[in-house]
């Protein structure tokens, strides 16, 4: 995937099984997997195992430092040096990290520092403008749907805006094994409370 080889995706709060980041890796992106230090040993092992298979299947060559990073990113601290080195980022992704209300402000401030608008880059000998955006996916887990407060309260306070992406059609086209019948699959269109938002810097004055 030569079109993505120089583009970087950062996954925030990737956890021990970073499926979203691995999907980006399979599309040819350079990927930075990040989470708290206590999580990283399992994350690193899973990334190594799966990335090696992805690279072999896709013909990307051997696993290398330039293509994959697994590093600590505490949202209450400075942006990691490696992330700064790879900026501007093409995309920031974060999956299922909104279930704790007390983390909303920290995540919003992290995104504020990462999402850049009107970044100049070279393309075909000329300068083009681009911006870093984020994709935030989550499942509603709280009884009062506090997850949505991240988009209506936390993001506007740091100058970011968000828009919902309709994923019902995508979910309906996906299949997953059922729990009741071995070997049977059902549509994910019935999955409840799954959402995807696009987040970017606000262009309002």
Secondary structure, 3 states (H helix, E strand, C coil): CHHHCCCEEEEECCCCCCHHHHHHHHCCCEEEEEECHHHHHHHHHHHHHHHHHHHHHHCCCCCCCCCEEEEECCCCCCCCHHHHHHCCCCEEEEECCCCCHHHHHHHHHHHHHHCCCCEEEEECCEEEEECCEEEEEEECCCCCCHHHHHHHHHHHHCCEEEEEECCHHHHHHCEEECCCCCCCEEEHHHCCCEEEEEEEECCCC
